Amino acid sequence: MGLLTKEIEKAPCTVEISHKFESLHAHVRFNNGAVIYPGDEVQVEGPEIMAPFGEIVREDRMATILRASKLEQLWTRLTGDLEVMELCEFSFSEEVSL
């Protein structure tokens, strides 16, 4: 993998969708041990998965991993903390006014 080139990798995965009162989540676990690094993109193949309320659905699928170039990995590491801070809201006063 070069400074500006990208690689495409296929990996088997298990998708878990939970639609319960206690937990609403979607997780992808790679069955071949693939690891995702900063800047990588993952696309799970197949139709949309819908879990009825109160259930957890697990399906085996294939995923396409688009590996970030070395330059993209560096940029993601440098700017990642700043993007996370955009999600935070801080207040140091005891009064809240909107």
C-alpha positions in Angstrom: 0.0 0.0 0.0 1.5 3.3 -1.1 1.2 6.9 0.0 -1.9 7.6 -2.2 -3.1 4.1 -3.2 -6.0 2.2 -1.7 -6.6 -1.5 -1.4 -9.9 -3.4 -1.5 -10.4 -6.4 0.7 -13.3 -8.9 1.0 -14.0 -10.4 4.4 -16.7 -12.7 5.8 -18.6 -11.1 8.7 -21.4 -11.6 11.2 -23.9 -8.7 11.5 -25.8 -8.4 14.8 -28.8 -6.0 15.0 -30.5 -5.5 18.4 -33.8 -3.7 18.6 -34.6 -4.1 22.3 -35.7 -1.6 25.0 -32.4 -2.2 26.8 -30.1 -2.1 23.8 -30.4 -0.6 20.3 -27.3 -1.4 18.3 -25.7 -2.8 15.2 -22.3 -4.6 15.3 -20.2 -6.1 12.6 -17.7 -8.8 13.6 -15.2 -10.0 11.0 -14.9 -13.8 11.0 -11.4 -13.8 9.5 -9.9 -11.5 12.1 -9.7 -8.5 9.8 -8.9 -5.2 11.7 -10.2 -1.8 10.7 -7.7 1.1 11.0 -8.4 4.9 11.0 -9.7 6.1 7.7 -10.9 2.6 6.4 -14.4 2.2 5.1 -16.6 -0.9 5.4 -19.6 -1.8 3.2 -21.6 -4.8 4.2 -23.1 -6.6 1.2 -26.7 -7.7 0.9 -30.2 -6.4 1.6 -31.2 -4.3 4.6 -31.6 -6.1 7.9 -34.6 -5.2 10.0 -35.0 -6.6 13.5 -38.5 -6.6 15.0 -38.9 -4.8 18.4 -37.6 -7.0 21.2 -35.4 -9.2 19.1 -31.8 -9.6 18.1 -31.0 -10.7 14.5 -27.7 -12.2 13.5 -26.7 -12.9 9.8 -23.5 -14.0 8.1 -22.6 -11.7 5.2 -19.6 -10.5 3.1 -18.1 -7.1 3.7 -15.9 -5.0 1.4 -13.2 -3.1 3.2 -11.7 -0.1 1.4 -8.4 0.5 3.1 -7.3 4.1 3.5 -4.0 5.2 1.9 -1.1 6.1 4.2 -1.9 9.8 3.7 -5.5 9.3 4.6 -4.6 7.3 7.7 -2.3 10.1 8.9 -4.9 12.8 8.2 -7.6 10.8 10.1 -5.2 10.4 13.1 -4.4 14.1 13.1 -7.9 15.4 12.8 -9.9 12.7 14.6 -9.7 14.2 18.0 -10.9 17.5 16.7 -14.0 15.9 15.1 -14.9 14.1 18.3 -14.7 17.3 20.3 -17.4 18.7 18.0 -19.8 16.2 19.5 -19.1 17.5 23.1 -21.0 20.3 24.7 -19.4 21.8 27.8 -21.1 24.0 30.4 -19.3 25.4 33.5 -22.1 27.4 34.9 -24.8 26.3 37.4 -27.6 28.0 35.5 -28.8 26.7 32.2 -30.4 29.2 29.8 -31.5 28.5 26.3 
